[in-house]
Amino acid sequence: MLISNAFAQSAPAGDAAGGLMSFIPLILMFVVLYFIMIRPQMKRQKEMKVMLEALAAGDEVITVGGILGKVTAVKDQYVTVEIVAGTEVQMQKNAVTSVLPKGTIKSV
């Protein structure tokens, strides 16, 4: 015979460690993603919440639109900001980006 008989061979049995080894890169990717993106974002959100809760009358702030002013009144969800002497604007607390150190805004 010119052609030899071919016998079916069973595939080698895979062990459980081989299956786990294929998931290690995926697990490592999620761990790195957590420490690089998710954790710092959660920290920033927490700091922003603390800043907004501590907002009080007399604080000097910057708003989302870039307006600098002094807080004159604080309510549950709203804050009143004096931009220029005699000009007050009422806005949501979420519009406040940051609180400036006292004396930053010089009145003209």
C-alpha positions, 0 to 999 in steps of 0.5 A: 500500500502506498498510503498508510492508515491514519489513526485518530488521535485524541487532543492532549488533555488541557489542565485547569491552570491553562484556562486560568492563564488565558484570563490573567492578561484580561484581569491585569488590564482591568486592574490597571484600568481601575488604578489609572482611570476609575480611582482618580475620577472617584477621588475627584468627585469626592473632593468636589462634593466636599467642596460644594458642601463646605461652600459658605457666604463670603467664599470667592469662587470660579464658575463653569463659565469662568465668572469670578465672584463672591458667594452672598447666599447658599441654599440647598441646590442654589448659590447666589454670587456677587459678580460686581458690587450690586450685581448678583447672579443665582446659579446651581451649586454644581456650576461652581468649579473651585473656591479661591483663597480669600482676597483673590478677587480685588474690588475696583 
